[in-house]
Amino acid sequence: MMCAAMSLAFMAEKRTGNSGWIDVVWTFGLGATGCAVALAPFGAGPSARRVLVAALVLAWALRLGLHIAGRTRGIVDDPRYARLKRDWGAAKDRQMFRLLQMQALASIPLGVGILLAAHRPSPSLDLQDAAGVLIFVAGLAGGALADRQLRSFARDPAHRGRVCDTGLWGWSRHPNYFFECVLWCAYPAIAIAAAGYPLGWIALAAPAFMTLLLTRVSGIPPLEEHMLAKYGPDYRRYQSRVSALLPWPPAVAGKG
């Protein structure tokens, strides 16, 4: 399903010239795939858990997908992908298609985490499911708050040309990414059983992979490169006093 979704993302990018739609399609594609694997009628777990996990996936996809879609409508192109297209030159179409199919395959650990959570073979919903929901809600609400604060800051004409360093953004340079990582911890929280379900431990790959993706691959590195080019010394000063990911008081934050 994700390979088909990312083929659609490639066509959307080609038609509009705006690579921001890639992340919109990826989010909704993973949401649809996650709901499908969660609701698949196999395993010994209760149907209520499958429905619960599917509902979590749907809530994530709608919140994040609609947010990215709104942001994409207000830009000409996503600066991260725009730079790649410039670097690729005449080979950009072939390279872009290859990249998007790699993104489809890279979503496998996330889908596996969803699958293992939905099909944990305990007879009924329990406190473990409740803990997973609480973690999910904390991640979803924190990410929504971070996005809202950034959007409000950017809309204020008095902040034109300034780096957002208020609210959560004064404690973390990427609070939205931090809460995204928190959100994905919900699935191993639901999946890992004290006994009888060793496969549940594999669900830890979902938050681990999301953290790796955001901190080392397609999240912080290209975004910070763009921000340095846009804001120069102001952003370097911001980097020197505010933590990259983990929210931390700015007076004692390092660069981690």
C-alpha positions as CSV (number, residue, x, y, z in Angstrom):
1,M,0.0,0.0,0.0
2,M,2.8,2.4,0.9
3,C,4.6,1.9,-2.4
4,A,1.3,2.8,-4.3
5,A,0.8,5.8,-2.0
6,M,4.3,7.1,-2.7
7,S,3.8,6.6,-6.4
8,L,0.8,8.9,-6.0
9,A,3.0,11.3,-4.1
10,F,5.5,11.3,-7.0
11,M,2.7,12.2,-9.4
12,A,1.4,14.9,-7.1
13,E,4.8,16.5,-6.9
14,K,5.3,16.3,-10.6
15,R,1.9,17.9,-11.3
16,T,2.1,20.7,-8.8
17,G,5.9,21.3,-8.5
18,N,5.3,21.5,-4.7
19,S,7.1,18.7,-2.9
20,G,5.3,19.5,0.3
21,W,2.5,17.2,-0.9
22,I,4.9,14.3,-0.5
23,D,4.7,14.3,3.2
24,V,0.9,14.8,3.1
25,V,0.5,11.6,1.0
26,W,3.0,9.7,3.1
27,T,1.1,10.6,6.3
28,F,-2.3,9.6,4.9
29,G,-0.9,6.6,3.2
30,L,0.7,5.3,6.4
31,G,-2.6,6.1,8.2
32,A,-4.6,4.0,5.8
33,T,-2.0,1.2,5.9
34,G,-1.9,1.3,9.7
35,C,-5.6,1.1,10.0
36,A,-5.7,-1.9,7.6
37,V,-3.1,-3.9,9.5
38,A,-4.6,-3.0,12.9
39,L,-8.1,-4.2,11.8
40,A,-6.9,-7.3,10.0
41,P,-9.0,-10.2,11.5
42,F,-6.3,-12.5,12.8
43,G,-4.6,-13.2,16.1
44,A,-6.0,-14.0,19.5
45,G,-6.4,-10.4,20.8
46,P,-9.9,-8.8,21.3
47,S,-11.4,-6.9,18.4
48,A,-11.7,-3.9,20.8
49,R,-7.9,-3.6,20.9
50,R,-7.7,-3.7,17.1
51,V,-10.3,-0.9,16.9
52,L,-8.6,1.1,19.6
53,V,-5.2,1.0,17.8
54,A,-6.8,1.8,14.4
55,A,-8.5,4.8,16.0
56,L,-5.1,6.0,17.3
57,V,-3.6,5.7,13.9
58,L,-6.5,7.5,12.3
59,A,-6.3,10.4,14.8
60,W,-2.6,10.7,14.1
61,A,-3.0,10.7,10.3
62,L,-5.8,13.2,10.3
63,R,-4.1,15.7,12.7
64,L,-0.7,15.6,11.1
65,G,-1.9,15.2,7.5
66,L,-4.3,18.1,7.6
67,H,-1.6,20.2,9.3
68,I,1.0,19.5,6.7
69,A,-1.6,20.0,3.9
70,G,-2.5,23.5,5.3
71,R,1.2,24.4,5.5
72,T,1.9,23.1,2.0
73,R,-0.9,25.3,0.5
74,G,1.0,28.3,1.8
75,I,4.4,27.5,0.2
76,V,5.8,27.2,-3.3
77,D,8.0,24.1,-2.4
78,D,9.4,22.3,0.6
79,P,13.0,23.5,1.0
80,R,14.3,20.1,2.0
81,Y,13.1,18.5,-1.2
82,A,13.8,21.6,-3.3
83,R,17.5,21.4,-2.5
84,L,17.6,17.7,-3.5
85,K,16.0,18.4,-6.8
86,R,18.5,21.1,-7.5
87,D,21.4,18.8,-6.6
88,W,20.0,16.0,-8.8
89,G,19.6,18.2,-11.9
90,A,18.4,16.4,-15.0
91,A,18.1,13.1,-13.0
92,K,15.7,14.6,-10.5
93,D,12.6,12.6,-11.6
94,R,14.3,9.3,-11.5
95,Q,16.0,10.1,-8.2
96,M,12.8,11.4,-6.6
97,F,10.8,8.3,-7.5
98,R,13.6,6.2,-6.0
99,L,13.6,8.2,-2.9
100,L,9.9,8.0,-2.4
101,Q,9.9,4.2,-2.8
102,M,12.6,4.1,-0.2
103,Q,10.4,6.1,2.1
104,A,7.6,3.6,1.5
105,L,9.9,0.7,2.5
106,A,11.2,2.7,5.4
107,S,7.7,2.9,6.9
108,I,7.7,-0.9,7.5
109,P,9.0,-0.6,11.2
110,L,6.2,1.8,11.9
111,G,3.5,-0.5,10.4
112,V,5.0,-3.4,12.3
113,G,4.7,-1.5,15.6
114,I,1.0,-0.8,14.9
115,L,0.4,-4.4,13.9
116,L,2.0,-5.8,17.1
117,A,0.1,-3.4,19.3
118,A,-3.3,-4.2,17.7
119,H,-2.8,-7.9,18.0
120,R,-1.4,-8.4,21.5
121,P,-3.2,-11.6,22.6
122,S,-4.6,-10.6,26.0
123,P,-8.3,-11.4,26.4
124,S,-9.6,-7.8,26.9
125,L,-8.5,-4.2,27.1
126,D,-6.4,-3.5,30.2
127,L,-4.3,-0.9,32.0
128,Q,-1.5,-1.4,29.4
129,D,-3.9,-0.2,26.7
130,A,-4.8,2.8,28.9
131,A,-1.1,3.6,29.4
132,G,-0.6,3.5,25.6
133,V,-3.6,5.8,25.0
134,L,-2.2,8.3,27.6
135,I,1.2,8.3,25.9
136,F,-0.5,8.8,22.5
137,V,-2.6,11.7,23.7
138,A,0.4,13.4,25.3
139,G,2.3,13.1,22.0
140,L,-0.6,14.2,19.9
141,A,-1.5,17.2,22.1
142,G,2.1,18.3,22.5
143,G,2.7,18.1,18.7
144,A,-0.5,20.1,18.0
145,L,0.5,22.7,20.6
146,A,3.9,23.1,19.1
147,D,2.5,23.5,15.6
148,R,0.0,26.0,16.8
149,Q,2.6,28.1,18.6
150,L,4.8,28.2,15.5
151,R,1.9,29.1,13.2
152,S,0.8,31.9,15.6
153,F,4.4,33.3,15.8
154,A,4.8,33.3,12.0
155,R,1.5,35.1,11.4
156,D,2.5,38.0,13.6
157,P,4.0,40.8,11.4
158,A,6.1,41.9,14.4
159,H,8.0,38.6,14.2
160,R,8.9,38.8,10.5
161,G,12.5,37.7,10.1
162,R,12.8,36.3,13.6
163,V,13.4,32.8,14.8
164,C,10.5,31.4,16.9
165,D,11.8,31.0,20.4
166,T,8.7,31.3,22.5
167,G,6.5,28.7,24.2
168,L,7.7,25.1,23.6
169,W,10.2,26.5,21.0
170,G,12.1,28.2,23.8
171,W,12.8,24.8,25.3
172,S,13.4,22.7,22.2
173,R,14.3,23.7,18.6
174,H,12.0,20.9,17.4
175,P,9.3,20.3,19.9
176,N,7.0,19.0,17.2
177,Y,9.5,16.2,16.4
178,F,9.9,15.4,20.1
179,F,6.2,14.9,20.6
180,E,6.1,12.8,17.4
181,C,8.6,10.5,18.9
182,V,6.6,10.4,22.2
183,L,3.5,9.5,20.3
184,W,5.1,6.5,18.6
185,C,6.0,5.1,22.0
186,A,2.3,4.3,22.5
187,Y,2.5,1.3,20.3
188,P,5.2,-0.7,22.2
189,A,3.5,0.4,25.4
190,I,0.4,-1.5,24.2
191,A,2.3,-4.3,22.5
192,I,4.9,-5.4,25.1
193,A,3.4,-8.1,27.3
194,A,4.9,-9.4,30.6
195,A,4.8,-12.9,29.2
196,G,3.5,-15.0,26.3
197,Y,4.1,-12.4,23.5
198,P,7.8,-12.0,22.9
199,L,7.0,-10.5,19.5
200,G,5.7,-7.4,21.2
201,W,9.2,-6.2,22.0
202,I,9.7,-5.7,18.3
203,A,7.3,-2.8,18.5
204,L,10.1,-0.8,20.1
205,A,11.4,-0.5,16.5
206,A,8.6,2.0,15.7
207,P,9.6,4.9,18.1
208,A,13.3,4.0,17.6
209,F,13.0,4.3,13.8
210,M,10.9,7.5,14.0
211,T,13.5,9.1,16.3
212,L,16.3,8.1,14.0
213,L,14.4,9.4,11.0
214,L,13.7,12.8,12.6
215,T,17.1,13.4,14.2
216,R,19.5,11.9,11.6
217,V,17.8,11.7,8.2
218,S,14.9,13.7,6.9
219,G,14.0,15.9,9.9
220,I,16.5,18.0,11.9
221,P,19.6,17.9,9.6
222,P,18.1,19.3,6.4
223,L,15.7,21.6,8.3
224,E,18.5,23.1,10.4
225,E,20.6,23.6,7.3
226,H,17.7,25.5,5.7
227,M,17.2,27.6,8.9
228,L,20.9,28.5,9.1
229,A,20.8,29.7,5.5
230,K,17.6,31.7,6.2
231,Y,18.4,33.3,9.6
232,G,22.3,33.0,9.8
233,P,23.8,34.2,13.1
234,D,20.4,34.5,14.8
235,Y,19.8,30.8,14.3
236,R,23.3,29.9,15.5
237,R,22.6,31.8,18.7
238,Y,19.3,29.9,19.0
239,Q,21.2,26.6,18.5
240,S,23.7,27.6,21.2
241,R,21.1,28.1,23.9
242,V,18.1,25.8,23.1
243,S,18.2,22.0,23.0
244,A,17.7,20.3,19.6
245,L,15.1,17.8,20.6
246,L,14.5,17.1,24.3
247,P,12.7,20.1,26.0
248,W,15.1,21.7,28.4
249,P,15.4,25.0,30.2
250,P,17.2,27.3,27.7
251,A,19.6,28.7,30.3
252,V,21.3,25.3,30.7
253,A,20.6,23.7,27.3
254,G,23.4,22.4,25.2
255,K,23.3,21.4,21.6
256,G,22.0,17.9,22.1
